[in-house]
Amino acid sequence: MTTDTLTRVFAALADPTRRDMVARLAEGDATVSRLAEPYRMTLQAVYKHLRVLEDAGLVSRPRGPQPRPVRLEAEVFDLMDAWIERYRTRAEQRHRRLDAVLAAMKGDEHDHDHGDIDRGRPEGAGDPAES
């Protein structure tokens, strides 16, 4: 998947109406008129939203007579998931390294706080207050 494709997909999904259409199509194919039902917009506006989703490869409409079902194309989500997972894995690795460093620092702090009070003084050297 090229960067241009990813750009089109993410741009298409940036619009809440198109995200809602995708969510509805995840439940099953639907005709354009069925997709248009819950929206307060013209059928022409619905077609414009569908064109953006089609250009991004998120949906398809088979050729043929009306009414034609609009179908969600799952392959695009697999490609998006692979792209997202690559960066999620990198971020998780970075966070694990940071957690390890912080745990080591906390362990050093803990050892330092609970170490021998007289650490660093020669053995046999008494408490200065006793003198």
C-alpha positions in Angstrom: 0.0 0.0 0.0 1.5 3.3 -1.0 1.5 6.4 1.1 -1.0 8.0 -1.3 -3.4 5.2 -0.7 -3.0 5.5 3.1 -3.6 9.2 2.8 -6.8 8.7 0.9 -8.0 6.1 3.3 -7.3 8.2 6.4 -8.7 11.3 4.8 -11.9 9.4 3.9 -12.3 8.2 7.4 -11.6 11.6 8.9 -15.2 12.6 8.1 -17.8 11.4 10.8 -20.5 10.7 8.2 -18.2 8.5 6.2 -17.1 6.7 9.3 -20.7 6.1 10.2 -21.4 4.7 6.7 -18.4 2.4 7.1 -19.7 1.2 10.5 -23.2 0.6 9.0 -21.7 -1.3 6.0 -19.7 -3.5 8.5 -23.1 -4.9 9.5 -23.8 -5.8 5.8 -24.2 -4.5 2.3 -26.8 -1.8 1.7 -28.2 0.2 -1.2 -27.4 3.9 -1.5 -31.0 4.8 -0.6 -30.8 2.6 2.5 -27.5 4.2 3.5 -29.0 7.6 3.0 -31.9 7.0 5.4 -30.5 8.4 8.6 -28.8 11.4 7.2 -30.3 14.9 6.7 -28.7 15.4 3.3 -29.5 15.0 -0.3 -28.9 11.8 -2.2 -26.4 13.7 -4.2 -24.4 14.4 -1.0 -24.5 10.8 -0.1 -23.2 9.8 -3.5 -20.3 12.3 -3.0 -19.4 10.6 0.4 -19.5 7.2 -1.3 -17.3 8.4 -4.1 -14.6 9.4 -1.6 -14.9 6.0 0.1 -14.7 4.3 -3.3 -11.7 6.3 -4.3 -10.0 5.2 -1.1 -10.8 1.6 -1.8 -13.0 1.3 1.3 -16.2 0.4 -0.5 -17.3 -0.9 -3.9 -20.5 -1.0 -5.9 -20.8 -3.6 -8.6 -21.7 -2.6 -12.1 -25.2 -3.2 -13.2 -28.8 -1.9 -12.9 -30.0 0.0 -9.8 -30.4 -0.7 -7.0 -26.8 -1.8 -6.5 -25.5 -2.8 -3.1 -22.6 -0.9 -1.6 -20.0 -3.3 -0.2 -17.3 -2.8 2.4 -13.9 -3.9 1.2 -12.2 -5.6 4.2 -8.8 -5.9 2.5 -8.2 -2.2 3.0 -8.6 -2.6 6.7 -6.1 -5.4 6.7 -3.6 -3.1 5.1 -4.3 -0.3 7.5 -4.1 -2.7 10.4 -0.6 -3.8 9.3 0.5 -0.2 9.0 -0.8 0.7 12.4 0.5 -2.5 14.0 4.1 -1.7 12.8 4.0 1.6 14.7 2.1 0.2 17.7 4.9 -2.5 18.1 7.6 0.2 17.9 5.9 2.3 20.5 5.3 -0.7 22.8 9.0 -1.6 22.6 10.0 1.9 23.4 7.6 2.0 26.4 9.0 -1.4 27.7 12.5 0.0 27.5 11.5 3.1 29.4 9.7 0.9 32.0 12.8 -1.2 32.5 15.0 2.0 32.9 12.5 3.4 35.4 12.3 0.1 37.3 16.1 0.0 37.5 16.2 3.5 38.7 13.6 2.8 41.3 15.5 -0.3 42.4 18.7 1.8 42.8 16.8 4.3 44.8 15.3 1.6 47.0 18.8 0.1 47.6 20.2 3.5 48.4 17.4 4.4 50.8 17.6 1.2 52.8 21.3 0.7 52.7 23.5 0.6 55.9 23.3 4.0 57.6 27.0 3.9 58.3 27.9 3.1 54.7 31.0 4.9 53.7 32.4 5.3 57.2 35.3 3.1 58.3 34.4 0.2 60.5 34.8 0.9 64.1 34.1 4.6 63.6 31.4 5.3 66.1 28.6 7.8 66.1 30.0 11.3 66.4 27.3 12.0 69.0 28.7 9.3 71.2 32.1 11.1 71.6 
